[in-house]
Amino acid sequence: MFNKIKLGIEDWKKLVDDLERIAEGAPLEMVTNLTLVHSHDEHHHEHHGIDASSIAELVDYISRTHGAEVYQHLHGHHGSVVFSKSGNPKELIKVLRDVLDYIKLNCDCVLHTMDGEFHLGRDLSGIYFGDGYKITVILPNSDGKRLRVHELHF
């Protein structure tokens, strides 16, 4: 069990190292889109309305705790939260992991899907997508010819 935890931590560290290589000391911008559903909808085929107060608390938490720009859009059965944050790679990954932990521990909803991008200035530097269990991050390899894929579990 501890080896699996250690491997998970190493995977996140490798991602930070790759992002630092890409950023070359400049700040990156991370834009993340979270799609949230009522916790009962994830496992059943019933459709419950998304808890607007839970989404509002999440938006407030991201804005207040991380100083990110945050937007929400509720669709009745699900809600979307989009946030943008600039900073160094280590800080951005910490924000991303913290927001995912917050959702798991504090929301009356679950993360259905997520997707996002890393930008260096106006250039797209990487993409990511996933759900409440695994994120796949695709970045350029150091040779500039291939892509590097990180699969991260949490």
Steps between C-alpha positions, in 0.01 A plus 500: 500500500775748593684429174184590307469830694870575441458426128201737486700780661786440257261524203380844615863610553590389145212711369625806690852439366367485142297818547805676646703394195233644271456823698875571525439717807206695353152478652249264342126551488278205584139503379282224643142399423327280758166332430322403820192285549286420803661216693203270436517552122850353479383150598130500413308597192276735694549869434517726801553871483850625575532671838554867410624585850767229480621641167497854643711384795748336260522819290556707815764256626700504174480879474576575865763233566688507171425845357381343176248644258194274524180469296206269553215382285218284632296278269249350744638145496865602497719801550820629348771691681780655298800655670821661385818540701850618410813399686794266506438132418534377857243753620256417218511126564448568871191709416363230269546224756357716778185580301448131418543410869258776599235361265539148640484611862261796503257496208160339477600413143768301323743582226364340184764629256772758482711644225744783472802662345837640598605818319839668479415852395271462199628152415323178594754294694299198608156351546341280763175314552357246739251433773493456877749213487757562229638791301686466170740784418653538153809719464768546235807282548839670535595399144208702361397213270293281727250537781539390859197354678460499879224294663440614856279333758366656815 
